[in-house]
Amino acid sequence: MTDLKTDKGRLVVDEYLQVPGHPEVFACGDAAAVPDLTRPGEVTPMTAQHAQRQGKQAADNIAASFGTGILQPYRHEDLGFVVDLGGTQAAASPLHVPLAGLPAKVVTRGYHLLSMPGNRVRTATDWFFDAVLPRQTTQLGVIPADQVPLETASPEQAHSRPIVPLAQMLLPCRLIGLQWDGNRSGMTVKLNEKAFEHAKQLVRKGQTTKDERDDWSEHAPTAAERNAYLDKHGWNDYSLWFLGVDDDMDEETKGHYEFPYGDFRRVHRCGVISAESRAAQYKHPEIQQALEKIHKLLDGDHA
């Protein structure tokens, strides 16, 4: 089956989770572009709330294809999102009611606990001790954050910087009697001031798309789109769409630019929220604060 149609890397299916022209083939979850019947013309975002429900619906429809039951279309009203940003920070939109800070943290952790099939007491206890106690000595932080990229829309940005052996990192500290905390996050990635100003100008001009956080997987520029924009506009214009720059990487390499926030035409709210989450996770406070300001501008808070 080499003729199967895809949409941004996801297998196209109909509302019954069947591949058009191949009713014997079902697909669901992140691998499938499932029509969102609550938003005509859109596909469901790649989130757990959809994947879990699609899996159950696919199983029922497979059984129906063998004569047990009847085929049912997949339909689910999106319930919002929750994002844990570490510490006491989180972002959440339960039932599309925007929350931030500690209230969002409570909702996020509560939702995750309720979603667990078991072991909730131990998990809650671990979370409590993580909040009140210092980081465990076993959490060395030997591998830099940029060696484990989470942005699947642009895997070509993964850095080739060699990982320093643990013994090599510890030896100088031992020789000069320094305390080593193993935290290398955020050492070379800095705020791109020009990109920050460019993003604010675009927001003030109205060149924005106020979508939801989970939509970034659909709107993040692909590797081909990045290459095409770079070929047409050059490195200077390309750099304006990334709020982070890595001084360890050459300026004329894609690895130098991190934290994209738009699609080379508009600022996407989903891109800003996604980048804000990663900046907090990888401890880039300057970039996180800049993204928070852009987020507020997008949501109409011009203070």
VOBA-1610 file (N, C-alpha, C; in pm, whole numbers, padded with zeros to 5 digits, always signed):
BEGIN
Met+00084-00120+00000Met+00000+00000+00000Met+00088+00125+00000Thr+00135+00160-00117Thr+00222+00277-00127Thr+00146+00402-00169Asp+00014+00387-00195Asp-00064+00499-00245Asp-00148+00565-00136Leu-00122+00533-00011Leu-00203+00587+00096Leu-00174+00736+00116Lys-00278+00814+00128Lys-00265+00959+00140Lys-00231+00998+00283Thr-00143+01097+00298Thr-00107+01147+00429Thr-00129+01298+00436Asp-00143+01346+00557Asp-00160+01490+00583Asp-00058+01529+00689Lys+00050+01595+00644Lys+00159+01634+00734Lys+00213+01514+00812Gly+00231+01404+00740Gly+00289+01286+00799Gly+00191+01194+00868Arg+00064+01232+00874Arg-00036+01148+00941Arg-00126+01083+00836Leu-00158+00956+00857Leu-00237+00881+00761Leu-00381+00933+00759Val-00428+00967+00642Val-00565+01021+00628Val-00667+00909+00646Val-00764+00933+00732Val-00873+00839+00754Val-01006+00914+00751Asp-01116+00840+00745Asp-01246+00906+00751Asp-01296+00907+00895Glu-01421+00951+00914Glu-01473+00964+01050Glu-01491+00828+01120Tyr-01484+00719+01043Tyr-01494+00586+01102Tyr-01356+00527+01131Leu-01252+00609+01112Leu-01112+00571+01136Leu-01063+00470+01034Gln-01128+00466+00919Gln-01087+00377+00810Gln-01013+00457+00703Val-00915+00392+00641Val-00842+00455+00532Val-00928+00454+00406Pro-00953+00570+00345Pro-01035+00573+00223Pro-00980+00480+00115Gly-01069+00398+00060Gly-01029+00302-00042Gly-00977+00172+00013His-00954+00168+00145His-00906+00045+00210His-00984+00027+00339Pro-01109-00012+00330Pro-01193-00022+00451Pro-01143-00125+00552Glu-01051-00210+00510Glu-00997-00310+00602Glu-00884-00253+00689Val-00842-00128+00658Val-00731-00065+00731Val-00785+00044+00822Phe-00753+00035+00951Phe-00794+00136+01049Phe-00669+00204+01105Ala-00683+00329+01141Ala-00572+00402+01203Ala-00629+00502+01303Cys-00553+00530+01408Cys-00599+00625+01509Cys-00478+00682+01583Gly-00505+00776+01672Gly-00398+00837+01750Gly-00314+00935+01670Asp-00190+00956+01714Asp-00102+01054+01650Asp-00071+01019+01506Ala-00078+00890+01470Ala-00043+00848+01335Ala-00152+00877+01234Ala-00271+00916+01279Ala-00386+00933+01189Ala-00437+01076+01189Ala-00471+01124+01071Ala-00537+01254+01056Ala-00687+01229+01059Val-00744+01235+01178Val-00885+01201+01198Val-00971+01328+01185Pro-01074+01327+01101Pro-01160+01446+01089Pro-01222+01482+01224Asp-01217+01610+01256Asp-01279+01658+01380Asp-01421+01701+01347Leu-01519+01620+01381Leu-01659+01649+01346Leu-01713+01769+01422Thr-01643+01811+01529Thr-01687+01930+01602Thr-01628+02057+01542Arg-01529+02041+01452Arg-01467+02154+01383Arg-01452+02117+01235Pro-01557+02134+01158Pro-01555+02093+01017Pro-01433+02147+00943Gly-01369+02058+00868Gly-01252+02098+00791Gly-01121+02082+00866Glu-01126+02053+00996Glu-01005+02036+01076Glu-00986+01889+01112Val-00866+01856+01158Val-00840+01721+01210Val-00815+01731+01359Thr-00834+01621+01429Thr-00817+01623+01575Thr-00670+01642+01609Pro-00640+01719+01714Pro-00500+01738+01755Pro-00442+01611+01813Met-00310+01606+01817Met-00241+01487+01867Met-00228+01495+02019Thr-00338+01463+02087Thr-00340+01465+02233Thr-00394+01332+02285Ala-00364+01308+02413Ala-00403+01181+02473Ala-00554+01164+02480Gln-00626+01275+02504Gln-00770+01263+02519Gln-00835+01213+02390His-00778+01249+02275His-00830+01198+02148His-00778+01057+02120Ala-00648+01035+02142Ala-00589+00905+02109Ala-00654+00792+02188Gln-00680+00816+02316Gln-00741+00712+02399Gln-00881+00678+02350Arg-00959+00779+02320Arg-01096+00756+02274Arg-01100+00697+02134Gln-01005+00741+02049Gln-01000+00685+01914Gln-00963+00538+01916Gly-00875+00499+02009Gly-00838+00358+02020Gly-00957+00271+02052Lys-01041+00316+02145Lys-01161+00240+02180Lys-01259+00235+02064Gln-01274+00349+01994Gln-01367+00353+01881Gln-01317+00264+01767Ala-01185+00266+01745Ala-01129+00181+01639Ala-01153+00034+01671Ala-01136-00005+01797Ala-01159-00145+01836Ala-01305-00184+01811Asp-01398-00095+01848Asp-01540-00123+01825Asp-01572-00133+01677Asn-01511-00044+01596Asn-01539-00046+01453Asn-01476-00166+01384Ile-01362-00212+01434Ile-01302-00334+01379Ile-01394-00454+01407Ala-01446-00457+01530Ala-01542-00564+01563Ala-01665-00555+01475Ala-01711-00431+01448Ala-01829-00412+01363Ala-01802-00459+01221Ser-01678-00443+01175Ser-01645-00487+01039Ser-01652-00639+01025Phe-01651-00709+01138Phe-01665-00855+01138Phe-01807-00898+01177Gly-01897-00801+01187Gly-02036-00834+01211Gly-02085-00817+01353Thr-01998-00770+01443Thr-02038-00748+01582Thr-02058-00599+01606Gly-02183-00555+01606Gly-02213-00414+01621Gly-02215-00343+01488Ile-02224-00208+01495Ile-02227-00127+01373Ile-02118-00021+01380Leu-02072+00021+01262Leu-01969+00124+01257Leu-02023+00255+01314Gln-01942+00322+01396Gln-01979+00450+01455Gln-01872+00553+01423Pro-01912+00675+01388Pro-01812+00780+01361Pro-01748+00827+01491Tyr-01623+00871+01481Tyr-01556+00925+01599Tyr-01593+01071+01616Arg-01637+01104+01735Arg-01673+01242+01765Arg-01642+01270+01912His-01567+01374+01936His-01534+01412+02074His-01512+01562+02083Glu-01580+01626+02173Glu-01564+01769+02197Glu-01438+01790+02280Asp-01343+01867+02227Asp-01217+01890+02296Asp-01240+01950+02434Leu-01172+01896+02535Leu-01192+01938+02674Leu-01090+02041+02720Gly-01002+02086+02631Gly-00898+02181+02670Gly-00764+02110+02686Phe-00674+02170+02763Phe-00542+02111+02780Phe-00487+02144+02918Val-00388+02065+02961Val-00313+02092+03083Val-00166+02069+03052Val-00079+02160+03099Val+00065+02150+03074Val+00140+02179+03202Asp+00219+02084+03248Asp+00302+02102+03367Asp+00434+02166+03325Leu+00466+02283+03382Leu+00586+02356+03345Leu+00698+02343+03448Gly+00679+02258+03549Gly+00781+02242+03650Gly+00762+02338+03766Gly+00812+02300+03883Gly+00796+02386+04001Gly+00649+02407+04035Thr+00612+02531+04056Thr+00471+02563+04084Thr+00401+02618+03961Gln+00467+02609+03845Gln+00412+02668+03725Gln+00342+02564+03637Ala+00236+02607+03573Ala+00162+02523+03479Ala+00073+02612+03395Ala+00026+02559+03286Ala-00072+02628+03201Ala-00185+02530+03175Ala-00306+02576+03186Ala-00420+02486+03168Ala-00538+02563+03111Ser-00623+02489+03042Ser-00746+02547+02989Ser-00857+02443+03000Pro-00891+02402+03123Pro-00997+02301+03140Pro-01131+02356+03094Leu-01194+02283+03003Leu-01321+02327+02944Leu-01307+02467+02886His-01184+02498+02840His-01151+02624+02773His-01162+02744+02866Val-01136+02721+02995Val-01124+02830+03093Val-00975+02848+03119Pro-00913+02957+03072Pro-00767+02972+03084Pro-00721+02990+03228Leu-00619+02913+03267Leu-00560+02923+03400Leu-00409+02928+03386Ala-00344+02984+03489Ala-00198+02989+03490Ala-00151+02982+03635Gly-00020+02955+03652Gly+00037+02954+03786Gly-00013+02840+03873Leu-00027+02868+04002Leu-00063+02764+04099Leu-00200+02702+04073Pro-00305+02781+04040Pro-00435+02717+04010Pro-00425+02618+03894Ala-00349+02655+03791Ala-00330+02564+03678Ala-00253+02441+03721Lys-00157+02459+03814Lys-00079+02347+03863Lys-00168+02246+03935Val-00258+02297+04019Val-00348+02209+04094Val-00437+02130+03997Val-00492+02200+03897Val-00579+02134+03800Val-00499+02031+03719Thr-00378+02068+03678Thr-00295+01977+03596Thr-00261+01850+03672Arg-00211+01867+03796Arg-00174+01749+03874Arg-00298+01665+03909Gly-00409+01732+03941Gly-00531+01659+03972Gly-00580+01578+03855Tyr-00575+01638+03735Tyr-00619+01566+03615Tyr-00530+01445+03588His-00398+01464+03603His-00306+01353+03578His-00327+01240+03679Leu-00352+01276+03803Leu-00377+01173+03905Leu-00503+01094+03873Leu-00610+01165+03837Leu-00736+01098+03806Leu-00725+01011+03681Ser-00634+01047+03592Ser-00619+00971+03467Ser-00540+00843+03488Met-00469+00833+03600Met-00388+00713+03625Met-00476+00595+03665Pro-00445+00477+03613Pro-00527+00359+03649Pro-00502+00313+03792Gly-00392+00353+03853Gly-00360+00311+03989Gly-00234+00381+04038Asn-00185+00341+04156Asn-00061+00395+04213Asn-00068+00545+04237Arg-00187+00597+04264Arg-00205+00741+04279Arg-00143+00795+04407Val-00157+00721+04516Val-00105+00769+04644Val+00046+00785+04639Arg+00115+00685+04583Arg+00260+00694+04575Arg+00303+00808+04483Thr+00234+00823+04372Thr+00267+00931+04279Thr+00248+01067+04346Ala+00136+01086+04416Ala+00111+01212+04484Ala+00217+01238+04592Thr+00259+01132+04661Thr+00363+01146+04763Thr+00495+01188+04701Asp+00530+01126+04587Asp+00653+01164+04516Asp+00649+01309+04473Trp+00537+01353+04422Trp+00523+01492+04381Trp+00542+01586+04499Phe+00486+01548+04614Phe+00498+01633+04733Phe+00644+01647+04774Phe+00715+01535+04781Phe+00856+01541+04823Phe+00942+01613+04719Asp+00911+01597+04592Asp+00984+01671+04488Asp+00967+01821+04505Ala+00849+01862+04555Ala+00821+02005+04570Ala+00892+02067+04690Val+00910+01988+04796Val+00964+02046+04921Val+01110+02010+04945Leu+01165+01911+04872Leu+01303+01870+04893Leu+01391+01909+04774Pro+01523+01925+04796Pro+01613+01956+04684Pro+01623+01839+04589Arg+01677+01864+04471Arg+01691+01761+04369Arg+01780+01648+04419Gln+01742+01525+04386Gln+01820+01409+04428Gln+01957+01408+04362Thr+02056+01357+04435Thr+02192+01354+04381Thr+02204+01262+04261Thr+02111+01168+04246Thr+02117+01077+04131Thr+02075+01146+04002Gln+02012+01263+04011Gln+01970+01337+03891Gln+02086+01427+03850Leu+02180+01369+03776Leu+02305+01438+03746Leu+02293+01546+03641Gly+02199+01530+03546Gly+02188+01629+03439Gly+02307+01627+03346Val+02363+01508+03321Val+02484+01497+03239Val+02457+01530+03094Ile+02341+01491+03043Ile+02309+01512+02902Ile+02240+01648+02885Pro+02295+01737+02803Pro+02232+01868+02783Pro+02093+01854+02724Ala+02008+01951+02751Ala+01870+01945+02703Ala+01862+01936+02551Asp+01954+02008+02482Asp+01944+02010+02336Asp+01988+01879+02272Gln+02038+01783+02352Gln+02069+01652+02299Gln+01946+01562+02295Val+01837+01608+02358Val+01713+01530+02360Val+01600+01620+02311Pro+01598+01656+02181Pro+01497+01748+02130Pro+01358+01686+02133Leu+01259+01764+02180Leu+01122+01716+02187Leu+01038+01767+02071Glu+01094+01856+01991Glu+01016+01917+01884Glu+01020+01827+01762Thr+00927+01736+01754Thr+00928+01636+01648Thr+00901+01693+01511Ala+00850+01816+01507Ala+00821+01877+01377Ala+00949+01918+01306Ser+01061+01926+01378Ser+01185+01968+01315Ser+01303+01890+01373Pro+01308+01759+01347Pro+01416+01678+01404Pro+01553+01714+01351Glu+01556+01789+01238Glu+01686+01824+01183Glu+01759+01924+01270Gln+01692+01978+01374Gln+01757+02075+01461Gln+01838+02008+01572Ala+01830+01877+01582Ala+01905+01810+01688Ala+02053+01842+01675His+02117+01880+01783His+02255+01923+01779His+02349+01804+01775Ser+02466+01827+01718Ser+02567+01722+01710Ser+02677+01743+01812Arg+02654+01830+01909Arg+02754+01858+02010Arg+02786+01731+02089Pro+02913+01695+02105Pro+02946+01571+02177Pro+02908+01581+02323Ile+02866+01467+02380Ile+02831+01460+02521Ile+02959+01438+02602Val+02983+01523+02699Val+03105+01515+02779Val+03092+01399+02877Pro+03191+01309+02883Pro+03186+01199+02979Pro+03176+01251+03121Leu+03105+01177+03206Leu+03082+01219+03343Leu+03213+01238+03419Ala+03306+01143+03402Ala+03432+01153+03475Ala+03508+01280+03436Gln+03503+01315+03307Gln+03572+01433+03259Gln+03511+01560+03317Met+03378+01557+03339Met+03310+01673+03395Met+03339+01688+03543Leu+03349+01576+03614Leu+03367+01579+03759Leu+03511+01607+03801Leu+03609+01563+03721Leu+03748+01572+03761Leu+03793+01714+03792Pro+03768+01813+03703Pro+03813+01949+03736Pro+03751+02000+03866Cys+03623+01967+03888Cys+03555+02012+04009Cys+03621+01951+04132Arg+03660+01827+04120Arg+03722+01758+04234Arg+03859+01816+04263Leu+03933+01848+04157Leu+04069+01897+04175Leu+04072+02033+04243Ile+03976+02121+04211Ile+03980+02256+04268Ile+03882+02273+04382Gly+03818+02162+04423Gly+03734+02165+04541Gly+03603+02238+04522Leu+03551+02239+04401Leu+03424+02306+04374Leu+03310+02208+04385Gln+03192+02261+04413Gln+03072+02177+04417Gln+03008+02181+04280Trp+02982+02065+04221Trp+02922+02054+04088Trp+02779+02009+04099Asp+02687+02084+04041Asp+02546+02047+04053Asp+02492+01980+03928Gly+02577+01962+03826Gly+02535+01887+03709Gly+02435+01958+03620Asn+02409+02086+03641Asn+02307+02154+03562Asn+02370+02234+03450Arg+02356+02184+03327Arg+02412+02254+03212Arg+02304+02320+03127Ser+02179+02309+03171Ser+02068+02362+03093Ser+02078+02513+03080Gly+02057+02564+02961Gly+02046+02708+02942Gly+02179+02781+02939Met+02293+02710+02927Met+02422+02778+02933Met+02451+02859+02808Thr+02411+02812+02691Thr+02450+02879+02567Thr+02333+02935+02489Val+02211+02894+02518Val+02095+02944+02445Val+02047+03074+02508Lys+02045+03180+02428Lys+02010+03313+02477Lys+01891+03369+02399Leu+01832+03473+02455Leu+01718+03539+02389Leu+01763+03610+02263Asn+01690+03590+02156Asn+01713+03660+02031Asn+01632+03790+02035Glu+01698+03900+02072Glu+01629+04028+02093Glu+01558+04076+01966Lys+01622+04059+01851Lys+01561+04104+01725Lys+01433+04025+01695Ala+01437+03895+01723Ala+01318+03813+01700Ala+01207+03852+01798Phe+01244+03887+01920Phe+01146+03929+02020Phe+01074+04055+01974Glu+01150+04153+01925Glu+01088+04277+01875Glu+01003+04249+01751His+01051+04161+01665His+00977+04126+01544His+00844+04061+01579Ala+00845+03970+01677Ala+00722+03903+01718Ala+00621+04002+01775Lys+00668+04097+01857Lys+00576+04196+01914Lys+00517+04286+01805Gln+00598+04321+01706Gln+00547+04403+01596Gln+00439+04329+01517Leu+00461+04200+01492Leu+00363+04121+01419Leu+00231+04113+01496Val+00240+04096+01628Val+00118+04089+01710Val+00043+04221+01704Arg+00115+04332+01715Arg+00050+04464+01713Arg-00012+04493+01576Lys+00045+04435+01470Lys-00011+04453+01336Lys-00127+04357+01308Gly-00150+04265+01400Gly-00259+04169+01380Gly-00222+04049+01296Gln-00093+04028+01271Gln-00051+03912+01193Gln-00036+03792+01287Thr-00150+03744+01333Thr-00151+03637+01433Thr-00258+03533+01400Thr-00243+03418+01460Thr-00345+03314+01457Thr-00366+03269+01601Lys-00484+03295+01655Lys-00511+03264+01796Lys-00570+03124+01807Asp-00484+03026+01791Asp-00526+02887+01799Asp-00496+02831+01937Glu-00522+02703+01954Glu-00498+02637+02082Glu-00360+02572+02084Arg-00310+02543+02203Arg-00175+02490+02218Arg-00152+02364+02137Asp-00249+02273+02139Asp-00232+02144+02073Asp-00227+02155+01921Asp-00259+02273+01867Asp-00260+02291+01722Asp-00120+02309+01664Trp-00018+02329+01748Trp+00116+02357+01697Trp+00171+02242+01615Ser+00132+02120+01647Ser+00179+02006+01569Ser+00131+02015+01424Glu+00020+02087+01403Glu-00033+02102+01268Glu+00028+02222+01195His+00070+02324+01271His+00112+02451+01208His+00262+02477+01214Ala+00336+02399+01292Ala+00481+02419+01298Ala+00542+02398+01160Pro+00629+02488+01116Pro+00690+02472+00983Pro+00765+02339+00970Thr+00745+02273+00860Thr+00816+02148+00834Thr+00959+02178+00790Ala+01040+02075+00782Ala+01178+02093+00738Ala+01182+02151+00596Ala+01091+02105+00510Ala+01087+02156+00373Ala+01047+02303+00370Glu+00952+02341+00453Glu+00909+02481+00458Glu+01020+02571+00513Arg+01094+02522+00610Arg+01205+02601+00665Arg+01313+02620+00558Asn+01344+02514+00486Asn+01447+02523+00383Asn+01404+02618+00272Ala+01276+02612+00233Ala+01226+02699+00126Ala+01233+02846+00168Tyr+01193+02874+00293Tyr+01198+03013+00342Tyr+01342+03062+00350Leu+01430+02976+00396Leu+01571+03013+00408Leu+01633+03040+00272Asp+01602+02957+00174Asp+01655+02977+00039Asp+01607+03108-00022Lys+01483+03146+00008Lys+01424+03266-00051Lys+01463+03395+00022His+01473+03389+00155His+01490+03511+00234His+01625+03525+00303Gly+01699+03417+00318Gly+01830+03426+00379Gly+01827+03413+00531Trp+01947+03407+00589Trp+01960+03381+00732Trp+01905+03493+00819Asn+01921+03618+00775Asn+01876+03730+00859Asn+01726+03726+00884Asp+01647+03709+00778Asp+01501+03700+00794Asp+01462+03571+00864Tyr+01532+03464+00835Tyr+01503+03335+00899Tyr+01518+03346+01051Ser+01621+03418+01094Ser+01649+03428+01238Ser+01540+03500+01315Leu+01462+03584+01248Leu+01358+03662+01316Leu+01242+03578+01364Trp+01236+03452+01326Trp+01124+03365+01364Trp+01161+03267+01475Phe+01276+03292+01540Phe+01321+03204+01648Phe+01367+03289+01766Leu+01307+03266+01881Leu+01336+03349+01998Leu+01462+03308+02073Gly+01522+03195+02038Gly+01644+03152+02103Gly+01757+03133+02004Val+01879+03169+02046Val+01997+03145+01964Val+02102+03075+02049Asp+02167+02975+01992Asp+02268+02896+02062Asp+02405+02941+02015Asp+02479+03007+02104Asp+02610+03060+02068Asp+02714+02952+02040Asp+02685+02828+02079Asp+02778+02719+02050Asp+02767+02671+01905Met+02663+02716+01835Met+02641+02675+01697Met+02667+02791+01603Asp+02716+02762+01485Asp+02743+02865+01385Asp+02614+02937+01346Glu+02622+03068+01323Glu+02504+03148+01290Glu+02438+03106+01160Glu+02510+03046+01072Glu+02452+03003+00945Glu+02429+02852+00945Thr+02373+02805+01055Thr+02325+02668+01067Thr+02190+02673+01136Lys+02103+02581+01103Lys+01970+02581+01165Lys+01977+02550+01314Gly+02081+02478+01355Gly+02095+02446+01496Gly+02120+02568+01584His+02158+02680+01523His+02182+02804+01599His+02051+02865+01648Tyr+01940+02830+01581Tyr+01811+02896+01609Tyr+01713+02799+01673Glu+01656+02841+01785Glu+01563+02757+01860Glu+01440+02837+01902Phe+01339+02768+01947Phe+01214+02826+01996Phe+01138+02904+01887Pro+01094+02836+01782Pro+01011+02902+01680Pro+00874+02937+01739Tyr+00814+03044+01687Tyr+00685+03089+01740Tyr+00581+03114+01631Gly+00617+03090+01506Gly+00523+03116+01398Gly+00554+03034+01275Asp+00480+03062+01167Asp+00492+02982+01044Asp+00555+03061+00930Phe+00635+03165+00963Phe+00700+03254+00867Phe+00601+03353+00804Arg+00477+03350+00851Arg+00378+03448+00805Arg+00309+03516+00924Arg+00273+03436+01021Arg+00199+03485+01136Arg+00255+03427+01266Val+00228+03500+01375Val+00259+03447+01508Val+00145+03354+01547His+00178+03232+01582His+00076+03135+01623His+00074+03126+01775Arg-00043+03144+01831Arg-00057+03134+01977Arg-00012+02996+02026Cys-00045+02892+01949Cys-00005+02757+01989Cys+00146+02743+01990Gly+00215+02808+01895Gly+00360+02803+01891Gly+00423+02875+02009Val+00363+02988+02047Val+00413+03065+02161Val+00399+02984+02290Ile+00282+02922+02308Ile+00259+02843+02430Ile+00352+02723+02434Ser+00370+02657+02320Ser+00459+02541+02315Ser+00603+02581+02348Ala+00649+02691+02290Ala+00785+02738+02318Ala+00800+02783+02463Glu+00696+02846+02516Glu+00698+02890+02656Glu+00713+02771+02750Ser+00645+02662+02718Ser+00653+02541+02798Ser+00794+02483+02794Arg+00854+02477+02676Arg+00989+02420+02665Arg+01094+02510+02729Ala+01076+02642+02719Ala+01170+02734+02783Ala+01171+02715+02934Ala+01053+02692+02990Ala+01044+02667+03134Ala+01106+02532+03169Gln+01079+02432+03086Gln+01131+02297+03113Gln+01282+02294+03110Tyr+01343+02366+03014Tyr+01488+02362+02998Tyr+01559+02478+03067Lys+01481+02554+03149Lys+01538+02660+03233Lys+01606+02769+03152His+01529+02830+03063His+01573+02949+02990His+01482+03065+03034Pro+01504+03122+03153Pro+01410+03222+03208Pro+01392+03345+03122Glu+01499+03392+03058Glu+01489+03513+02976Glu+01397+03488+02856Ile+01414+03372+02793Ile+01329+03338+02679Ile+01186+03312+02726Gln+01171+03246+02839Gln+01038+03220+02894Gln+00963+03350+02921Gln+01032+03447+02982Gln+00968+03576+03012Gln+00927+03649+02885Ala+01011+03642+02782Ala+00977+03705+02654Ala+00853+03641+02593Leu+00845+03510+02600Leu+00730+03438+02545Leu+00603+03469+02626Glu+00618+03484+02757Glu+00502+03521+02840Glu+00447+03657+02798Lys+00537+03751+02766Lys+00493+03884+02722Lys+00420+03876+02588Ile+00473+03795+02497Ile+00406+03778+02367Ile+00270+03712+02387His+00266+03614+02476His+00141+03544+02508His+00036+03643+02557Lys+00075+03734+02647Lys-00017+03834+02699Lys-00064+03929+02590Leu+00026+03967+02500Leu-00014+04052+02387Leu-00117+03982+02299Leu-00094+03855+02274Leu-00187+03778+02192Leu-00324+03769+02255Asp-00329+03756+02387Asp-00454+03741+02457Asp-00519+03874+02492Gly-00459+03983+02440Gly-00524+04114+02457Gly-00481+04193+02577Asp-00381+04143+02652Asp-00330+04217+02770Asp-00210+04297+02726His-00228+04426+02701His-00120+04510+02650His-00052+04588+02759Ala-00071+04547+02886Ala-00011+04620+02997Ala+00142+04602+02996
//
